[in-house]
Amino acid sequence: MAINLLVLLHTVLTIILVSGILVSYNVSSIDLKGSLYFACSLGSASLLGVSIAYLCAQIFATSSQTRGIFFSIVGILYVLRAGTDVSNLTLSKFNPLAWTYLGHPFYQNDWYYLIGLFLLILVVFSIGLVLESSRDLGSSTIAPKKGKTKASKWLATPLGFFFYLNRSTIISWLLADGVIALMYGSIYGDIDTFVSSNKLISQMFANNSTTLINLFTSLIMVVTTAIGLVMPLVVVHKVQFETNKERLGYLLVQRVSRLKVYHSSLILALFFGTLAILINGFCLGIAATSSMQANNGKFITTCIKASLNQWPLVCLFVGLMLLSLSLPIFVGWLVYGLLGYSFCVTYFAVLLDLPKWMTHTSLFNVLAKMPMEKFDLMSFAILTGIGILAMLLGGILYTRKEIV
């Protein structure tokens, strides 16, 4: 209850802060009523999320199951919302996630949607309260199924064991990567229609009609790669998490060496990190090809090549995260910060008119921006080499690290 009250307080402060900032702009079209409605829609989305999470926590036994089911529900609602918004907006009215914006802030400010969402939050939260009061402390509504009494040969290996620990993260993240790439790929049809229907734009790109598509593709590759890179970093960081919980020591006192643990994390992170960017490129190409008027199958190959061009970043960030296993804990979070910083600098460079020297500090700008630019072997090799060097150095330090 204390956690729920804390989220409620956070939501109220968010509503006050967001609406206050919007009103402070002193723009005639951004009035107090619209600003308050917009802020309340954000707050209601937050409360919807916490009510669903609270309900899932009463039903399922472990936190990993709760997280997995919660993100699955939110992901399904998001994908359904994206599909119905394009195909049939009427169907979006049955999606609670769409109620946050169907009231049209600053235009209609239809409070019926937010009132309905608030009532739904109360219903979901009340069900969670009933389930919590009826279950025993430390138990769940759905009893966890009993595991196998004997591990399989695959699970008995370090590689299989670490895959078992990360399987939910890996599978869910790969599915999310594919869905996001498909969603971005569907936008290509709108770009193609816009260029062909606008005479001025058609004249601007008369000499090279693919310039706008290539420019957009190079930017989307940065977005999808940044999303795909999170998963291998989480896989490697799992080793640090288990070490901090003092659970890894029980494994290392047996026949499993530190080097086997290190290699298992390295193989999983590199393999599934590479698979993630391949899925990004393939799904983006498939969706883009099917949505564009000029159906060109070669564009799928172009997207896959552009995604593989980002592979040195997988190698580099995995190497840095592996190196952080032997360094103070905050270094691992700095690797996440470096990824976020590089993405923001590249993505918002034009919008925020960032200076050139700052854009050069982003690791995404080191590689060639394919397919807009030609492949740069030098930058590809340098980043790959630095990543491999970090992996080797991390392996040496990890074998000498004292683990409790």
RALINHU-V453520 format. One record per backbone hydrogen bond with DSSP energy under -1.0 kcal/mol. CO is the residue of the C=O (numbers start at 0). NH is the residue of the N-H. If there is no record, write none. Layout:
co:CO nh:NH
co:CO nh:NH
This chain:
co:0 nh:4
co:1 nh:5
co:2 nh:6
co:3 nh:7
co:4 nh:8
co:5 nh:9
co:6 nh:10
co:7 nh:11
co:8 nh:12
co:9 nh:13
co:10 nh:14
co:11 nh:15
co:12 nh:16
co:13 nh:17
co:14 nh:18
co:15 nh:19
co:16 nh:20
co:17 nh:21
co:18 nh:22
co:19 nh:23
co:21 nh:24
co:22 nh:25
co:26 nh:29
co:30 nh:34
co:31 nh:35
co:32 nh:36
co:33 nh:37
co:34 nh:38
co:35 nh:39
co:36 nh:40
co:37 nh:41
co:38 nh:42
co:39 nh:43
co:40 nh:44
co:41 nh:45
co:42 nh:46
co:43 nh:47
co:44 nh:48
co:45 nh:49
co:46 nh:50
co:47 nh:51
co:48 nh:52
co:49 nh:53
co:50 nh:54
co:51 nh:55
co:52 nh:56
co:54 nh:58
co:55 nh:59
co:57 nh:140
co:58 nh:141
co:61 nh:65
co:62 nh:66
co:63 nh:67
co:64 nh:68
co:65 nh:69
co:66 nh:70
co:67 nh:71
co:68 nh:72
co:69 nh:73
co:70 nh:74
co:71 nh:75
co:72 nh:76
co:73 nh:77
co:74 nh:78
co:75 nh:79
co:76 nh:80
co:77 nh:81
co:78 nh:82
co:79 nh:83
co:80 nh:84
co:82 nh:86
co:83 nh:87
co:89 nh:92
co:90 nh:93
co:91 nh:94
co:94 nh:97
co:97 nh:100
co:97 nh:101
co:100 nh:103
co:102 nh:109
co:103 nh:106
co:103 nh:107
co:103 nh:108
co:110 nh:114
co:111 nh:115
co:112 nh:116
co:113 nh:117
co:114 nh:118
co:115 nh:119
co:116 nh:120
co:117 nh:121
co:118 nh:122
co:119 nh:123
co:120 nh:124
co:121 nh:125
co:122 nh:126
co:123 nh:127
co:124 nh:128
co:125 nh:129
co:126 nh:130
co:127 nh:131
co:128 nh:132
co:129 nh:133
co:135 nh:138
co:151 nh:155
co:153 nh:156
co:156 nh:160
co:157 nh:161
co:158 nh:162
co:159 nh:163
co:160 nh:164
co:161 nh:165
co:165 nh:169
co:166 nh:170
co:167 nh:171
co:168 nh:172
co:169 nh:173
co:170 nh:174
co:171 nh:175
co:172 nh:176
co:173 nh:177
co:174 nh:178
co:175 nh:179
co:176 nh:180
co:177 nh:181
co:178 nh:182
co:179 nh:183
co:180 nh:184
co:181 nh:185
co:183 nh:186
co:184 nh:187
co:186 nh:190
co:187 nh:191
co:188 nh:192
co:189 nh:193
co:190 nh:194
co:191 nh:195
co:192 nh:196
co:193 nh:197
co:197 nh:201
co:198 nh:202
co:199 nh:203
co:200 nh:204
co:202 nh:205
co:207 nh:210
co:209 nh:213
co:210 nh:214
co:211 nh:215
co:212 nh:216
co:213 nh:217
co:214 nh:218
co:215 nh:219
co:216 nh:220
co:218 nh:222
co:219 nh:223
co:220 nh:224
co:221 nh:225
co:222 nh:226
co:223 nh:227
co:224 nh:228
co:228 nh:232
co:229 nh:233
co:230 nh:234
co:231 nh:235
co:232 nh:236
co:233 nh:237
co:235 nh:238
co:236 nh:240
co:237 nh:241
co:238 nh:242
co:239 nh:243
co:240 nh:244
co:241 nh:246
co:242 nh:245
co:247 nh:251
co:248 nh:252
co:256 nh:260
co:257 nh:261
co:258 nh:262
co:259 nh:263
co:260 nh:264
co:261 nh:265
co:262 nh:266
co:263 nh:267
co:264 nh:268
co:265 nh:269
co:266 nh:270
co:267 nh:271
co:268 nh:272
co:269 nh:273
co:270 nh:274
co:271 nh:275
co:272 nh:276
co:273 nh:277
co:274 nh:278
co:275 nh:279
co:276 nh:280
co:277 nh:281
co:278 nh:282
co:279 nh:283
co:280 nh:284
co:281 nh:285
co:282 nh:286
co:283 nh:287
co:284 nh:288
co:285 nh:289
co:286 nh:290
co:287 nh:291
co:292 nh:294
co:295 nh:298
co:296 nh:299
co:297 nh:301
co:298 nh:302
co:299 nh:303
co:300 nh:304
co:301 nh:305
co:302 nh:306
co:303 nh:307
co:304 nh:308
co:306 nh:309
co:307 nh:310
co:309 nh:312
co:310 nh:314
co:311 nh:315
co:312 nh:316
co:313 nh:317
co:314 nh:318
co:315 nh:319
co:316 nh:320
co:317 nh:321
co:318 nh:322
co:319 nh:323
co:322 nh:325
co:323 nh:326
co:327 nh:330
co:328 nh:331
co:329 nh:333
co:330 nh:334
co:331 nh:335
co:332 nh:336
co:333 nh:337
co:334 nh:338
co:335 nh:339
co:336 nh:340
co:337 nh:341
co:338 nh:342
co:339 nh:343
co:340 nh:344
co:341 nh:345
co:342 nh:346
co:343 nh:347
co:347 nh:351
co:348 nh:353
co:354 nh:358
co:355 nh:359
co:357 nh:360
co:358 nh:361
co:361 nh:364
co:362 nh:365
co:367 nh:369
co:368 nh:372
co:375 nh:379
co:376 nh:380
co:377 nh:381
co:378 nh:382
co:379 nh:383
co:380 nh:384
co:381 nh:385
co:382 nh:386
co:383 nh:387
co:384 nh:388
co:385 nh:389
co:386 nh:390
co:387 nh:391
co:388 nh:392
co:389 nh:393
co:390 nh:394
co:391 nh:395
co:392 nh:396
co:393 nh:397
co:394 nh:398
